[in-house]
């Protein structure tokens, strides 16, 4: 029995990775969303206790029942020593829990003979080691000025954009790790067309 092809999606900040993943899902891929697991994990009492113990209750939302992800992001993104230390602590708390959920979901997907493609939608795919489980790695390639403009459209400033970039490995290392490249410096329609062409080549 042929198992599904496992695909990872990588790229620079605001390159269009999420849109590529969404379109693959529309085409029939099973997508494992690590971010959704991240939301689940941040609701666990043990995790809330650990993070508020480290960062204080100011990271909670107005209800004081949930973690405010944007507040945590402000503490962990960046290259300065404090941000790096904070990020390592955050990862030590949440990553094992997220990794367990991803692994279980991937094992279930690989056992599903009806699937052709399983997509790992995992931030820091390479850094976290999930690339080793991938048969193909898609690099979403967008020019730096295009990515910056998209980030500004999201409401980020230059400092936030730079901090997100600094928290990831060099973009050229991502490109070098890829088996496939999908350009995305043009229109949404052009991107979807390229994704469909790639899909047809692997299914």
KEDRENLO-172779 format. One line per field, with one value per residue (C-alpha): residue number from 1; residue in three letters; chain; x, y, z. Coordinates in Angstrom, 2 decimals, padded with zeros to 5 digits. Layout:
<rs>
num <- (NUM, ...)
residu <- (Ala, ...)
chaine <- (A, ...)
X <- (X, ...)
Y <- (Y, ...)
Z <- (Z, ...)
</rs>
This chain:
<rs>
num <- (1, 2, 3, 4, 5, 6, 7, 8, 9, 10, 11, 12, 13, 14, 15, 16, 17, 18, 19, 20, 21, 22, 23, 24, 25, 26, 27, 28, 29, 30, 31, 32, 33, 34, 35, 36, 37, 38, 39, 40, 41, 42, 43, 44, 45, 46, 47, 48, 49, 50, 51, 52, 53, 54, 55, 56, 57, 58, 59, 60, 61, 62, 63, 64, 65, 66, 67, 68, 69, 70, 71, 72, 73, 74, 75, 76, 77, 78, 79, 80, 81, 82, 83, 84, 85, 86, 87, 88, 89, 90, 91, 92, 93, 94, 95, 96, 97, 98, 99, 100, 101, 102, 103, 104, 105, 106, 107, 108, 109, 110, 111, 112, 113, 114, 115, 116, 117, 118, 119, 120, 121, 122, 123, 124, 125, 126, 127, 128, 129, 130, 131, 132, 133, 134, 135, 136, 137, 138, 139, 140, 141, 142, 143, 144, 145, 146, 147, 148, 149, 150, 151, 152, 153, 154, 155, 156, 157, 158, 159, 160, 161, 162, 163, 164, 165, 166, 167, 168, 169, 170, 171, 172, 173, 174, 175, 176, 177, 178, 179, 180, 181, 182, 183, 184, 185, 186, 187, 188, 189, 190, 191, 192, 193, 194, 195, 196, 197, 198, 199, 200, 201, 202, 203)
residu <- (Unk, Unk, Unk, Unk, Unk, Unk, Unk, Unk, Unk, Unk, Unk, Unk, Unk, Unk, Unk, Unk, Unk, Unk, Unk, Unk, Unk, Unk, Unk, Unk, Unk, Unk, Unk, Unk, Unk, Unk, Unk, Unk, Unk, Unk, Unk, Unk, Unk, Unk, Unk, Unk, Unk, Unk, Unk, Unk, Unk, Unk, Unk, Unk, Unk, Unk, Unk, Unk, Unk, Unk, Unk, Unk, Unk, Unk, Unk, Unk, Unk, Unk, Unk, Unk, Unk, Unk, Unk, Unk, Unk, Unk, Unk, Unk, Unk, Unk, Unk, Unk, Unk, Unk, Unk, Unk, Unk, Unk, Unk, Unk, Unk, Unk, Unk, Unk, Unk, Unk, Unk, Unk, Unk, Unk, Unk, Unk, Unk, Unk, Unk, Unk, Unk, Unk, Unk, Unk, Unk, Unk, Unk, Unk, Unk, Unk, Unk, Unk, Unk, Unk, Unk, Unk, Unk, Unk, Unk, Unk, Unk, Unk, Unk, Unk, Unk, Unk, Unk, Unk, Unk, Unk, Unk, Unk, Unk, Unk, Unk, Unk, Unk, Unk, Unk, Unk, Unk, Unk, Unk, Unk, Unk, Unk, Unk, Unk, Unk, Unk, Unk, Unk, Unk, Unk, Unk, Unk, Unk, Unk, Unk, Unk, Unk, Unk, Unk, Unk, Unk, Unk, Unk, Unk, Unk, Unk, Unk, Unk, Unk, Unk, Unk, Unk, Unk, Unk, Unk, Unk, Unk, Unk, Unk, Unk, Unk, Unk, Unk, Unk, Unk, Unk, Unk, Unk, Unk, Unk, Unk, Unk, Unk, Unk, Unk, Unk, Unk, Unk, Unk)
chaine <- (A, A, A, A, A, A, A, A, A, A, A, A, A, A, A, A, A, A, A, A, A, A, A, A, A, A, A, A, A, A, A, A, A, A, A, A, A, A, A, A, A, A, A, A, A, A, A, A, A, A, A, A, A, A, A, A, A, A, A, A, A, A, A, A, A, A, A, A, A, A, A, A, A, A, A, A, A, A, A, A, A, A, A, A, A, A, A, A, A, A, A, A, A, A, A, A, A, A, A, A, A, A, A, A, A, A, A, A, A, A, A, A, A, A, A, A, A, A, A, A, A, A, A, A, A, A, A, A, A, A, A, A, A, A, A, A, A, A, A, A, A, A, A, A, A, A, A, A, A, A, A, A, A, A, A, A, A, A, A, A, A, A, A, A, A, A, A, A, A, A, A, A, A, A, A, A, A, A, A, A, A, A, A, A, A, A, A, A, A, A, A, A, A, A, A, A, A, A, A, A, A, A, A)
X <- (000.00, 001.41, 001.50, 000.79, 003.61, 004.59, 005.18, 006.62, 006.13, 008.87, 009.70, 010.53, 008.24, 005.12, 006.12, 002.69, 003.18, -000.29, -001.98, -000.02, -001.08, -004.72, -004.77, -003.20, -005.95, -008.59, -007.02, -007.37, -004.29, -004.58, -003.00, -001.59, -001.78, 000.82, -000.54, -003.92, -002.15, -000.30, -003.63, -004.76, -001.56, -001.73, -005.09, -003.63, -003.50, 000.06, 001.25, -000.54, 001.00, 004.49, 004.32, 002.76, 005.32, 008.03, 006.50, 003.85, 000.09, 000.40, 000.58, -003.03, -005.96, -008.58, -010.48, -007.31, -008.19, -006.09, -002.64, -002.54, -000.32, 000.59, 001.91, 004.05, 005.28, 006.54, 008.68, 010.17, 010.83, 014.13, 017.85, 018.65, 019.73, 016.57, 014.30, 016.40, 016.30, 012.54, 012.00, 013.98, 011.90, 008.63, 009.77, 010.79, 007.26, 005.09, 007.11, 007.08, 003.31, 002.86, 005.34, 003.39, 000.16, 001.84, 003.42, 000.16, -001.70, 001.00, 000.96, -002.82, -002.60, 000.11, -002.14, -004.96, -004.79, -007.26, -004.76, -002.24, -000.54, -000.09, 001.14, 003.05, 002.10, 004.77, 006.48, 010.26, 009.90, 013.64, 014.75, 012.35, 013.47, 010.16, 011.81, 013.28, 009.76, 009.10, 009.39, 009.16, 009.81, 008.14, 009.93, 007.57, 009.78, 008.86, 011.14, 012.21, 010.46, 007.24, 007.37, 008.04, 005.08, 002.81, 004.00, 003.29, -000.19, -000.73, 000.00, 003.58, 006.29, 009.89, 011.07, 008.48, 009.31, 013.03, 012.43, 010.44, 013.14, 015.85, 014.03, 014.35, 017.25, 018.66, 016.26, 018.92, 019.33, 015.60, 015.85, 018.76, 016.78, 013.83, 013.03, 010.58, 010.25, 007.00, 007.41, 005.02, 005.88, 002.90, -000.88, -002.86, -004.21, -000.69, 000.28, -002.74, -002.03, 001.53, 000.33, -002.12, 000.65, 002.81, -000.14, -000.72, 002.93, 002.82, -000.66)
Y <- (000.00, 003.34, 005.85, 009.58, 011.96, 014.13, 017.75, 020.59, 024.25, 026.79, 030.37, 033.77, 035.85, 036.91, 034.87, 033.29, 029.94, 030.00, 030.61, 027.77, 025.48, 026.56, 025.90, 022.48, 021.72, 022.82, 020.48, 017.52, 017.43, 016.57, 019.47, 019.08, 022.54, 022.91, 026.35, 024.85, 022.51, 025.53, 027.17, 024.02, 023.74, 027.36, 026.58, 023.85, 024.80, 023.55, 025.66, 028.78, 028.32, 027.85, 030.90, 033.25, 032.06, 033.18, 036.25, 037.38, 037.61, 040.55, 038.00, 036.95, 038.27, 040.57, 037.57, 036.36, 032.85, 032.56, 033.44, 036.47, 035.19, 038.67, 039.63, 036.52, 037.17, 040.59, 038.89, 036.08, 037.39, 039.10, 038.45, 040.24, 037.89, 038.36, 037.50, 034.47, 033.25, 033.85, 032.00, 029.01, 028.86, 029.10, 026.36, 024.11, 024.33, 024.12, 022.31, 018.81, 019.00, 020.26, 017.72, 014.88, 016.02, 016.50, 013.06, 011.36, 013.19, 012.38, 008.69, 008.59, 010.39, 008.05, 005.10, 006.59, 005.00, 007.54, 010.38, 011.38, 014.24, 015.19, 018.71, 019.60, 023.20, 023.65, 026.96, 026.51, 023.23, 022.90, 024.11, 021.79, 018.70, 017.96, 018.29, 014.84, 013.39, 015.13, 013.58, 017.00, 020.53, 023.46, 026.81, 029.75, 032.35, 036.02, 039.02, 040.75, 044.00, 042.10, 040.26, 043.46, 045.20, 042.28, 042.41, 046.14, 045.44, 043.09, 045.96, 045.09, 047.71, 047.31, 046.31, 043.52, 042.26, 042.22, 040.46, 037.68, 037.25, 037.12, 034.33, 032.02, 030.46, 032.28, 032.27, 030.97, 027.90, 027.31, 027.64, 025.21, 022.66, 022.68, 020.11, 022.45, 026.23, 028.10, 031.80, 034.20, 037.79, 038.29, 037.87, 035.43, 033.89, 033.27, 031.61, 029.30, 028.34, 027.37, 025.36, 023.50, 022.73, 021.35, 019.31, 017.75, 016.72, 014.75, 013.24)
Z <- (000.00, -001.03, 001.78, 001.33, 000.37, 003.32, 002.35, 004.41, 003.48, 004.25, 003.31, 004.70, 006.89, 004.94, 001.90, 001.49, 003.20, 004.71, 001.38, -000.22, 002.62, 002.38, -001.36, -000.95, 001.55, -000.97, -003.52, -001.18, 001.04, 004.70, 006.56, 010.06, 011.59, 014.33, 015.17, 016.06, 018.46, 019.82, 020.65, 022.43, 024.44, 025.60, 027.23, 029.43, 033.10, 033.52, 030.59, 031.80, 035.25, 033.80, 031.52, 034.04, 036.57, 034.18, 032.51, 035.00, 034.69, 032.30, 029.45, 030.09, 028.09, 029.72, 031.10, 032.86, 031.73, 028.56, 027.28, 024.97, 022.17, 020.94, 024.36, 024.51, 020.96, 022.02, 024.66, 022.60, 019.10, 018.42, 018.56, 021.83, 024.65, 026.75, 023.82, 022.95, 026.55, 026.74, 023.48, 024.69, 027.85, 025.91, 023.54, 026.43, 027.81, 024.70, 022.04, 023.59, 023.91, 020.35, 018.98, 020.56, 018.89, 015.50, 015.65, 016.52, 013.74, 011.20, 012.09, 011.64, 008.29, 006.98, 007.73, 005.62, 002.17, 000.75, 001.09, -001.58, 000.28, 003.92, 004.61, 007.75, 008.49, 011.14, 011.96, 012.07, 010.19, 009.64, 013.06, 014.88, 012.96, 011.23, 007.82, 008.44, 008.18, 004.85, 001.40, -000.28, 000.98, -000.77, -000.54, -001.10, -002.75, -002.48, -002.93, 000.32, -000.58, -001.33, 001.98, 003.87, 002.19, 003.10, 006.69, 006.85, 005.47, 008.41, 010.73, 011.60, 011.74, 010.54, 014.00, 014.31, 010.82, 011.58, 014.91, 013.24, 010.62, 013.29, 015.12, 012.09, 010.24, 007.22, 004.30, 001.91, 004.12, 003.76, 000.00, -000.09, 001.93, -000.45, -003.11, -004.86, -005.21, -005.77, -006.70, -004.99, -005.78, -008.08, -007.74, -005.63, -008.82, -010.11, -006.84, -006.86, -010.46, -009.55, -006.57, -008.82, -011.29, -008.49, -007.15, -010.56, -010.70, -007.43, -007.39)
</rs>
